[in-house]
């Protein structure tokens, strides 16, 4: 990610959202937005859609089917025990275990999927355009190489929308 970037710093969420909409109207691609807390409008404005909920549903469905199949196999086919006149296929006794193991499956599979997708692993270097985004500032980053035809008035547009600082620098991974 060693390339030239334009980094704009905003003090307020409303100013950031206004700037995002103005920049999108001009057809300029935003590389990333950093905020001190989740801002759903910014994610939607960037056009990034997540299929994470679908993946979690599929993990849950597969987990429930696998747990029920395992319980059915062990209790009915592999080791059928008749105790107290109860039938070997006592489905209601499987429900609590199925729910708990389905939740465990969703949690572990979602954590693994998120870690792989976000490329989060121990020792990974990261890029932090401005450390103040972790405190109280809203950061919008533009990649100069992706926006070859960046309008000259981008800096003026960002200032007009309330950017307190505009920095041009090369972002390098931190270790």
C-alpha positions, 0 to 999 in steps of 0.5 A, spaced: 500 500 500 505 504 498 502 509 494 500 517 494 494 518 498 490 524 500 487 524 507 482 529 510 480 530 517 473 532 519 471 533 526 464 532 526 460 526 523 455 530 519 461 534 516 464 527 514 457 524 511 456 531 507 463 530 504 462 523 502 455 525 498 459 531 495 465 527 493 460 521 490 457 526 486 463 528 483 465 521 481 471 520 486 472 513 489 474 513 496 479 508 498 477 508 506 473 511 511 476 511 518 471 513 524 472 512 532 465 509 532 461 505 527 457 510 522 453 506 518 451 511 513 458 512 511 459 504 510 452 505 505 455 511 502 461 507 500 457 502 497 460 496 501 455 491 502 457 485 507 454 478 506 456 476 513 449 475 515 448 470 509 454 466 511 452 466 519 446 463 517 449 458 512 454 456 518 448 455 523 444 451 518 450 447 517 451 446 524 444 444 526 444 439 521 450 436 522 449 436 530 442 433 529 445 428 524 450 426 529 445 425 535 441 421 530 446 417 528 449 416 535 442 415 539 438 411 534 443 407 529 450 406 533 448 405 540 440 404 541 439 404 548 431 403 551 431 406 557 424 407 561 420 405 555 423 411 551 423 410 544 430 411 541 428 416 536 427 421 542 427 428 538 425 433 543 431 431 548 436 433 542 433 440 541 437 443 547 444 440 545 442 442 538 441 449 539 447 450 544 452 447 539 449 451 533 450 457 537 458 455 538 458 453 530 456 460 528 460 463 533 467 459 531 465 459 524 464 467 523 470 468 527 474 464 523 471 467 516 472 474 519 479 473 520 480 470 514 476 475 510 479 481 514 486 478 513 487 479 521 493 474 524 498 475 529 504 479 527 500 483 521 503 490 519 497 495 519 496 501 515 494 507 520 493 514 516 492 518 522 492 515 529 486 521 531 481 516 528 481 512 534 480 518 538 475 523 536 476 524 528 473 522 522 478 520 516 477 520 509 482 517 504 483 517 497 488 513 493 491 518 487 493 512 483 485 509 483 483 516 482 487 518 476 483 524 474 482 527 481 479 534 480 483 539 482 478 542 486 478 536 491 482 539 496 477 545 496 471 541 496 473 538 502 475 544 505 468 547 503 465 541 507 468 542 513 475 538 513 480 541 518 486 538 515 488 535 508 494 531 508 498 528 502 502 523 504 505 516 502 502 510 507 506 505 509 504 499 513 506 499 521 509 493 524 
